[in-house]
Amino acid sequence: MARVEFSHDGAQVVSVSRADSVRFFDVASGRQVRQLSGTMCAFVQGLSGEHKRVHHVITTSGDTLRIYECAEEQQHAEDGAAAAPVAYFKAPQAISSVQCVSATICLGCDEGAVCVLSAPFLAA
């Protein structure tokens, strides 16, 4: 396991493994509620048009970044529920770090490249 982190609301724990797996666990029950592909993960928080809390999760694997929408009802989906990214980006090199502030995503790559991406829907 490479990293463990609580979700923004503290209701879930996310574990990230070096084996291309990002897993979400319900804190109260200990049950796994979702699994995504990736070796890194970052959380983004915003509001939907209905002013309902919507969380986004960014995962990376190799040179690919994926953004998933995790609305509250989706966060507690049954095991094996298919998750499709709402956006993705192919970096020029393997991604070694990711940071997100509001609608801006910054990627650090293995060979020193830095990519700054704008994703306005994250701040909506």
C-alpha positions as CSV (number, residue, x, y, z in Angstrom):
1,M,0.0,0.0,0.0
2,A,1.4,3.4,-1.0
3,R,-1.1,5.8,0.8
4,V,-4.2,6.0,2.9
5,E,-6.4,9.1,3.1
6,F,-9.8,10.1,4.5
7,S,-12.4,11.5,2.2
8,H,-13.4,15.2,2.7
9,D,-16.4,14.2,4.8
10,G,-14.5,11.6,6.8
11,A,-17.1,8.9,5.9
12,Q,-14.6,6.9,3.8
13,V,-11.0,5.9,3.8
14,V,-9.2,5.6,0.5
15,S,-6.3,3.3,0.0
16,V,-3.9,3.5,-2.9
17,S,-1.7,0.6,-3.9
18,R,1.3,0.5,-6.2
19,A,-0.6,-2.4,-8.0
20,D,-2.9,0.1,-9.9
21,S,-5.7,0.0,-7.4
22,V,-7.6,2.8,-5.6
23,R,-10.1,1.4,-3.1
24,F,-12.8,3.2,-1.1
25,F,-13.9,1.8,2.3
26,D,-16.9,2.9,4.4
27,V,-15.5,3.9,7.8
28,A,-18.6,2.9,9.8
29,S,-18.9,-0.7,8.3
30,G,-15.3,-1.3,7.1
31,R,-16.8,-2.5,3.8
32,Q,-15.2,-1.7,0.4
33,V,-17.6,0.4,-1.6
34,R,-15.7,1.3,-4.7
35,Q,-12.5,0.5,-6.6
36,L,-10.9,2.6,-9.3
37,S,-7.7,2.1,-11.4
38,G,-4.7,4.2,-10.5
39,T,-1.5,4.4,-8.5
40,M,-2.1,7.9,-7.1
41,C,-5.2,9.7,-6.0
42,A,-6.2,13.3,-5.2
43,F,-9.6,14.7,-4.0
44,V,-11.4,17.7,-5.5
45,Q,-14.6,19.1,-4.0
46,G,-17.2,21.3,-5.7
47,L,-20.9,22.0,-6.0
48,S,-23.2,20.8,-8.7
49,G,-25.8,23.0,-10.5
50,E,-28.4,21.8,-7.9
51,H,-26.1,22.9,-5.0
52,K,-25.7,19.3,-4.0
53,R,-22.2,18.3,-2.9
54,V,-20.3,16.6,-5.6
55,H,-16.8,15.2,-5.0
56,H,-14.3,14.4,-7.7
57,V,-11.5,12.0,-7.4
58,I,-8.4,12.2,-9.6
59,T,-6.4,9.0,-10.2
60,T,-3.2,8.5,-12.2
61,S,-1.6,5.5,-13.7
62,G,1.6,5.8,-15.8
63,D,1.1,8.8,-18.0
64,T,-2.7,8.9,-17.7
65,L,-4.8,11.1,-15.4
66,R,-8.5,10.2,-14.9
67,I,-11.2,12.3,-13.2
68,Y,-14.2,10.5,-11.7
69,E,-17.3,12.1,-10.3
70,C,-18.4,10.7,-7.0
71,A,-21.8,12.2,-6.0
72,E,-22.9,11.1,-2.5
73,E,-25.2,8.4,-3.8
74,Q,-22.4,7.1,-6.1
75,Q,-19.9,6.9,-3.2
76,H,-21.9,4.2,-1.5
77,A,-22.5,2.2,-4.7
78,E,-22.4,-1.6,-4.5
79,D,-19.1,-3.5,-4.9
80,G,-18.2,-3.9,-8.6
81,A,-20.2,-0.9,-9.8
82,A,-18.7,0.4,-13.0
83,A,-17.1,3.8,-12.7
84,A,-16.4,5.8,-15.9
85,P,-14.1,8.8,-15.8
86,V,-15.7,12.2,-16.7
87,A,-12.4,13.4,-18.1
88,Y,-8.9,12.1,-18.8
89,F,-5.5,13.5,-19.8
90,K,-2.5,11.9,-21.3
91,A,0.7,13.5,-20.0
92,P,4.0,13.7,-22.0
93,Q,5.7,11.4,-19.5
94,A,4.8,9.2,-16.6
95,I,3.1,11.1,-13.8
96,S,5.0,11.2,-10.5
97,S,2.8,13.6,-8.5
98,V,-0.6,15.3,-8.7
99,Q,-2.1,18.3,-6.8
100,C,-5.4,20.0,-7.4
101,V,-6.7,23.3,-6.1
102,S,-10.2,24.3,-7.2
103,A,-10.2,24.0,-11.1
104,T,-6.5,23.8,-11.5
105,I,-4.6,20.5,-11.7
106,C,-0.8,20.4,-11.6
107,L,1.1,17.3,-12.7
108,G,4.7,16.5,-12.0
109,C,6.2,14.0,-14.4
110,D,9.1,11.6,-14.0
111,E,11.5,13.4,-16.4
112,G,10.8,16.9,-14.9
113,A,7.9,18.1,-17.1
114,V,5.2,20.0,-15.3
115,C,1.7,20.2,-16.7
116,V,-0.9,22.7,-15.5
117,L,-4.4,21.8,-16.5
118,S,-7.7,23.8,-16.2
119,A,-10.8,21.9,-15.5
120,P,-13.5,24.5,-14.8
121,F,-16.2,21.9,-14.1
122,L,-14.3,21.0,-10.8
123,A,-15.0,24.5,-9.4
124,A,-18.6,24.6,-10.6
